């Protein structure tokens, strides 16, 4: 079953999920730290208050179980992200179970605050489903206390009016917490989506530059020379530090990948490499659009460019000619100026013919960086664009 895509680029959803997973691991560390501090405080209090040893050991065992379960899921999560997802739900259940146990063991109005501490711990996950489950737990336990254990709230003579008032108070309080959590979660989702959009836009712009280089220069990367010099460097490097050349086999495989000589059937000759190893080697190719070439291209364009910390997000979020606040007329004007610049030529870039410009605009990812309405107008009125620009260039050259 295909997942519904709600972004311009389908990859954005995957990047956003990757960000969620990365930050979820950090959040789990916070939860483990909070539970550890809470366990120590409860243990010290129970020793000072001289609680029965059996009750103390039961609560401590519960804390240790939840903490060790979190640590175990963190370890397995590095291999399978589903353990992180599973950990959120089971930790929520464990935290509220501990809160309920503390409430019944202490049997004190002061222990009611533990329910809200449990809510705060679960809020660290910043997840809509966890928020919903946490709200249900908190509401259920609050109503249970009001109806079944009013003495925990200093209600020696409870009445229907008092019960109803306290129930409404808990509902209103939980509603306020829910609205606050919802706003924070939506802000987090928006921020993650913006970062994912920035990442995918940057990748597509780098792909665009690579495609433009092929279209304009009509040349490809000299992979033979590149791998020859790479082999010489690695050979000298290994000789310098006095070890065997461990890179020779991988360089040989990369050469075959570049020339398309390595087929799936030939992979059986290298059983020491798994699927993930082959995927990483594929990204190290210099002749395609792999990560290594993109990294080199990005470094060549950002060398000696100083970006202040507060400008990092705005600098990486490249919007090209699709600024949302601009009118359609301004977007068309910006596109026409760019079109004319390609036609006239720029420093370091030769003049392009109409056929070349059209090929660049339609066969590369450039179309994603402009307003779809502008691109549609261009496709329907290519001759008009060409005539206007030619007329403008002729007048300018007079």
N, C-alpha and C positions, 0 to 999 in steps of 0.2 A: 504493500500500500504506500503510495507516494505521499510524502509530507507536503503540506501546503506551504508554498513559498510566498512571502509577503515583502520581498526586497527587490531592488533593481537587479542585483546580481545574486544568483542562487548561492554562491560561495559565502555570502555575508552571514547567513544563518549558521554555517559550519564554524566560521571564525568566532561568532558570538558565543556558540556553545563551548568552543575551546577556552574563551575567556572565562566563562562561567565555571568550567572545571578547574582552571588554574586558580581562580580566587576561592573556589569552594574548598580546596585543600588548605589554603591559608585560614579560612573561616573555621575549619575543623580544628586547626591548631589552637585558635582562640577558645573554642568550645572546650577542648581538653584542658586548657589552662584554667578556665573559669570553674570547671567541674572539680579540678584538683584543689583549687583554693577553697571552694565551697566544702569539699570533703574534709579538708584540714580544719576549717572553722567549726563545722558541725561536730567533728571528733573532739576538739578541744572543749567545746561547750558541753558536750555530753559527759566528758570526764569531770569537768568542774561541777556540773549540776548533779553528778552522781547518779546517772541513769543506769539501769540494769545492763550488765555486760552483754547479755544476749541481744538486747535491742541495739546496742551500739555496734556489735559485730554484724548484725543483719544489715544495718544501714551502710556500714563501711564496705561490706561485700557488694551491695548494690552499686555504690559509687565506683568501686574497682571494676566491676563487670562492665559498666557503661564506658568507663575510660579505656579499658583494655580493648573493648569492642571497637571503639573509635580508632585506636592505634592500629589494630589489625586491619580495619578497612582502609586506612591510609596506606598501609603497606601493600595490600592487594590492589588498591586503586591505581597505583603506578603502572600496573599491568592491564587492568580493565577498569575503565571509567565508571562502569555501572556500580562498582562498590561505593564510590562517592555518593551516587544517587541513593543507593540503599541505605547508606549511613545516615543521611538526613532524616529519613522517616523513622528508623529504629532508634536514633538518638532522641528524637522528639518524644517517642513513646517512653523511652527510658528516663528522660529528665522529668516528665510529668509523673511517672511512677515513683521516682525518688521524692518528688515534692509531696505527693499524697502520703507516702510513708512517713516523711518528716512531720507532716500535719497531724497524723494519728498518733505518732510516738510522743510528740511534744504536747499535744492536746491543749494548745494555748492560742489565744487570739493573735499573738505575735507571729505564730507559724503560718498564718494565712498569707503573709507577704512572700512566702516561698513560692506560691503559685505564680506570682507576678515575676519573681526572679526566673522561674522556669520559662515564662513567656519571653522574657528578655533574652535568655540564652538561645531559644529557638529563633528569635528574630535575627540573630547573627547570620542565619542562612540566607535571608533576603529572598525567599522563594514564595510564590503565590500559594502553592499547594500546602507548604508547611505552615504558612500563615493561617490558612483555612482550618487545617487540622488543629493547630494550636488554639485558635479561637473556640473550636468545639470543645476541646479538653477544658479550657479555662472556664467557659460558660457552664459546662456540665458540673464541674467540681464546685463552682460558686453556688449554683442552685442546690446541689447536694448538701453543702454546708449550711445554707440558709434553712433548708427544709428539714434536714436530718440531724444536724449538729449545731444548733443555734448557740450553744454554750461557748463555742469557739469564738463567737462575736460578742461576748458579754451580754447575751440576751437570756437572762434568767427567766423572764416571763414573756416569751415571744407571743405576738399577736399576728393576726392576718395582715393588719396594716403594716406592721414592721417588716414582716416577711416580704410583702409586695414591694415596699419601699426599697429594701436592700436588694431585692432581685432586679428592680429597675435601675438601681445605682450600678450594679455589676454589669448589666447589659449596656448602659450608657458608657461606662468606663471602657468596656471591651470594644464598643463601637469606635470610640476615640482612638484607642490603640490600633484598631484595624485601619482606620483612615490614614493615620500616621505611617503605619507600615506599608500601606498600599502606595502612598506617595513616594516613599523612599525606594520601594521596589521598582516602580515605574521610572524613576530617575535613573536607577542603576541600569535598567534595561535600555533606556535611551542612550546612556553613556556608552554601554557596551556596543550597541548597534552603531553608534557614530565611530567608535574605534575600529570596528569590523569594516565599516564602509571606507574608512581611511586606508586600511590595509589593502582591501581589494582594489580600490581606486589606484593606489600606488602601484600594485602589481600590474594592473591593466595599462597604466601610463608607461611603465617600463617595457611591457610587451609592445606597446605602440611605438616607442622609440626604436626598439629592435626591428620591428616591421618597417618603420620608416627608413631605417638605414639600408635595409635590403632593397626597398623600392627606389631609393634615390641613388645609392652607389652602385647598385646592380652587382654587388660582390658579397661573398660569404666569408665567414671567419676561416682563416687558414689553420684548420685543426691539426694538420700534420706537423706544422712548425711549432704550434703551441705545445703539443704533447712531447715533441722532441726536446724542446727546451725545458719542459717540466721534468722529463726523465733525467736530463743532465743535472738539473738543480738538485733533485732528490738523491741522485747517485752521489754527488759531491757532498750533500748534507749528511748522508749515512756514513760516508767514508770519514768525514770530519769528526763525527761523534763515536766512530768505531763500532758500528753495528751493521748487521746484514741489511741489504736494501729490501725493506718490507713493502715498498710501494710499487715495485715493478709489475706485480701481477695485476693490481688494481688499475694502473695506467694502461696496461695491455687490454684489460676488459673495457675501459672507457673508450679506447680507440675503436674497438669492435662495435661498441654501442653507437659511436658517432657515424660509422660507415654502414650501420644497419646489418652487420654481419653476425650479430649475436641474436639468435632466435630462441624462443622458449625451450625448444628441444635441446639446444646446446647448453642450457643452464644446468642440465644434469651433470655436466663435467665439472661443476663447481658446487658440490653439495655443502661446502662449508659456509656458503652464503645463503641466508634466508630471504624471505620476501621483502622484509624491511630493509635489508642490506642492498638489494637490487634497486629499491625505490630511492635510497640515498645516493647510490651511484648514478642513477638516472638524473638526479638533480645536480650532480657535479659535472655534467656535460657542458662544454663551453660553446658548442655549435648550435644548440637549440635555445629554448627559453627557460632553462633551468635556473635554480636559485643562485648558483655560483655566478652565472653571467649577470643576473639581475643585481646581485650584490656589488659586483665590479662596476656595473653601469651607474648604480646609485652613488657609489663612492666617488666616481669621476665627476658627477654633477654636484655633489655636496662637499667636495674638498674645500677646506678653508672657509666654509659658510658657517657663521656664528648664529646660533639660534638660542635665545634666552629660554629659560625653563618654562616660563609662563606662555611662551609662544609655540611650544612644541606641538600642541594639538592643532592649533590653527594653521601652522606651517605644513603639517602632514596631511591636513584635510584639503586636498586639491579639488577645486570646484570648476575649474576651466571656464567655459562660457555658459554655464547653467546656474548662475546665481539666482536663487529663488525670488529675491526682492526686485529683480530687474524686470521691466516690461518686455513683451515679445519684440517690440520694435528695437529696443536696445540689444537684445540677444541676436537679432538678425543683423544689425549694424556691426556688432563685434565679429560675427561669423564672416561677413563680407570683407571686413578689413583683413582678417586672417587669410581668407581665400585670395585676396589681392596680393598679400605678402608672399604667399606660395607661388603665385603666378609671376610676380616681379623678381623674386629671389631675395635672399638675405645673406648677410656676411657668413661665409662658410657653407652656404647652401645654394646650389644653382637654381636657375629658373626651371619651373616645371610646366609641362604641357597639360592641356585640359584632360587628356586621357589619363595621365599619371596622377593628377590631383583627384580625379573621380575614383580611380582605383584605390588610392590611399584612403579616401573618405569612406568608401563603401566596403572595402575588403579587410579593413583593420578595425580595431576596437575604438577608433576615434569617435564613432557614432554614439558611443555610450557617454561621452563627455560633453555633449551638447544637448539642448532641449530637443526632445523628439519632434516637436512641431516645426522647429527650424530645419531639422534634417529632412523632414518630409517635404517642406517647401523647396529645399534645394533639389531633392530627387525629382520633383515634378517640374522644376523650372531651371534645369541645368543650363540650357542654352541662354536663358535670360541672364543668369548670373555671369556666364562667360562674356556675353555682349556688354554688360554694364562695366565689368572689370576691364575688358579690352579697350572700351571707349575711354575709361578713366586713365588708363596707362598711356594711351596715345596722347591725350591732352597734357598729361604730366611730362611727357618726353619732349613736347614742343618747346 
